[in-house]
Amino acid sequence: MDHALIIRNFITAIWNNQDFSSIPLFVGPAYRIDLDRGDPWEGKTLDHREFEKRLHYTFDSFPDMHFDILSTLSDGDLVAITWSMTGTNLGKIGNFPPTFQKIQTSGVTIYRVCNGLVCGHSQVFDRTTVMRQLGFLAQ
């Protein structure tokens, strides 16, 4: 299967539809997160249970989070995507209380595909803009 299509289907099922039951269909048994500063799981390898825990952490803060993939570029087992993300902060982010503010940000994620499953990512996006949109940092 085309690796870019695997990533598109993964984003749709896991991130946009929050279909946790499909984790084993898309995520490898060892999912590594590298170069994702600000992510509490950065530098760790997650099993399916930990991967789902990470999803809940995110969706507890932004239950309506949605990703639009703007572009993809494949090179072997790597798929880079540019994306735009929207969401409404309805739950705590760490120690920060919910703001009920809508956010929009964009970024780049490079996913690794191993044996037809997503086995990790590296990611860069502007968390500072998100913190400003939520009112935690001055404009």
C-alpha positions as CSV (number, residue, x, y, z in Angstrom):
1,M,0.0,0.0,0.0
2,D,1.1,3.6,-0.7
3,H,2.7,5.0,2.4
4,A,1.1,8.4,1.9
5,L,-2.3,6.8,1.8
6,I,-1.5,4.9,5.0
7,I,-0.8,8.2,6.7
8,R,-3.9,9.9,5.3
9,N,-6.0,7.0,6.5
10,F,-4.3,7.1,9.9
11,I,-4.9,10.8,10.3
12,T,-8.6,10.4,9.4
13,A,-9.3,7.3,11.6
14,I,-7.2,8.1,14.6
15,W,-6.9,11.9,14.8
16,N,-10.1,13.2,13.1
17,N,-12.5,10.4,13.9
18,Q,-11.0,9.4,17.3
19,D,-11.5,5.8,16.5
20,F,-9.3,4.2,19.2
21,S,-10.4,0.7,18.2
22,S,-8.4,1.2,14.9
23,I,-5.1,1.8,16.7
24,P,-3.9,-1.8,16.0
25,L,-4.9,-1.4,12.3
26,F,-2.6,1.7,11.8
27,V,0.0,1.9,14.6
28,G,2.9,-0.5,15.0
29,P,3.5,-2.2,18.3
30,A,6.4,0.2,19.0
31,Y,5.7,3.8,18.1
32,R,8.7,6.2,18.6
33,I,8.3,10.0,19.1
34,D,11.4,12.0,18.3
35,L,12.0,15.7,17.8
36,D,8.6,16.8,19.1
37,R,9.5,19.4,21.7
38,G,6.6,20.2,24.1
39,D,5.1,16.7,23.7
40,P,5.3,14.9,27.1
41,W,6.0,11.6,25.2
42,E,8.9,13.1,23.2
43,G,11.9,10.7,23.1
44,K,9.7,7.7,24.2
45,T,8.6,4.5,22.4
46,L,4.9,3.8,23.0
47,D,3.0,0.5,22.9
48,H,-0.7,0.7,21.8
49,R,-1.9,1.3,25.4
50,E,0.5,4.3,25.8
51,F,-0.4,5.6,22.4
52,E,-4.1,5.6,23.3
53,K,-3.2,7.3,26.6
54,R,-1.4,10.1,24.6
55,L,-4.5,10.5,22.4
56,H,-6.8,10.9,25.4
57,Y,-4.4,13.5,26.9
58,T,-4.8,15.5,23.6
59,F,-8.5,15.0,23.1
60,D,-9.3,15.8,26.8
61,S,-7.9,19.3,26.1
62,F,-9.2,19.6,22.5
63,P,-12.2,17.2,21.9
64,D,-13.0,18.7,18.5
65,M,-9.4,18.7,17.2
66,H,-9.3,18.3,13.4
67,F,-6.4,18.0,11.0
68,D,-6.4,19.0,7.3
69,I,-3.5,17.5,5.4
70,L,-2.2,20.2,3.0
71,S,0.6,18.2,1.3
72,T,2.4,14.9,1.4
73,L,5.9,13.8,0.3
74,S,7.0,10.2,0.5
75,D,10.6,8.9,0.5
76,G,10.9,5.2,1.2
77,D,9.5,4.5,4.6
78,L,9.1,8.2,5.5
79,V,6.1,10.4,4.7
80,A,6.2,14.1,5.4
81,I,2.9,16.0,5.7
82,T,2.1,19.6,6.1
83,W,-1.1,20.2,8.0
84,S,-3.5,22.7,9.5
85,M,-5.1,21.9,12.8
86,T,-8.1,23.5,14.5
87,G,-9.7,22.8,17.9
88,T,-11.4,24.3,20.9
89,N,-9.8,24.2,24.3
90,L,-12.4,22.6,26.5
91,G,-10.1,20.8,29.0
92,K,-6.9,21.4,31.0
93,I,-3.5,21.5,29.2
94,G,-1.1,20.3,31.9
95,N,-1.7,22.7,34.7
96,F,-3.5,25.4,32.6
97,P,-7.3,25.6,32.9
98,P,-9.5,25.4,29.8
99,T,-10.0,28.7,28.0
100,F,-12.9,27.7,25.7
101,Q,-10.9,29.4,22.9
102,K,-10.6,28.2,19.4
103,I,-7.2,27.6,18.0
104,Q,-5.7,27.2,14.5
105,T,-2.1,26.3,13.8
106,S,0.0,24.4,11.2
107,G,3.0,22.3,11.2
108,V,5.1,19.5,9.6
109,T,5.2,15.9,10.6
110,I,7.5,13.2,9.3
111,Y,6.0,9.8,9.9
112,R,7.8,6.5,9.7
113,V,6.0,3.5,8.2
114,C,7.2,0.0,9.2
115,N,5.6,-3.1,7.6
116,G,2.5,-1.1,6.6
117,L,2.0,0.4,10.1
118,V,2.9,3.9,11.4
119,C,5.8,3.4,13.8
120,G,6.8,6.9,14.8
121,H,7.1,10.5,14.0
122,S,9.2,13.7,14.2
123,Q,7.3,17.0,14.2
124,V,7.6,20.7,14.2
125,F,4.8,23.1,14.8
126,D,4.3,26.5,16.4
127,R,3.1,25.8,20.0
128,T,3.9,29.4,20.9
129,T,1.1,30.6,18.6
130,V,-1.3,28.2,20.2
131,M,-0.3,29.5,23.7
132,R,-1.0,33.0,22.4
133,Q,-4.3,32.1,20.9
134,L,-5.3,30.5,24.3
135,G,-4.3,33.7,26.1
136,F,-1.4,32.1,28.1
137,L,1.2,34.3,26.4
138,A,1.0,38.0,25.5
139,Q,0.3,38.9,21.9
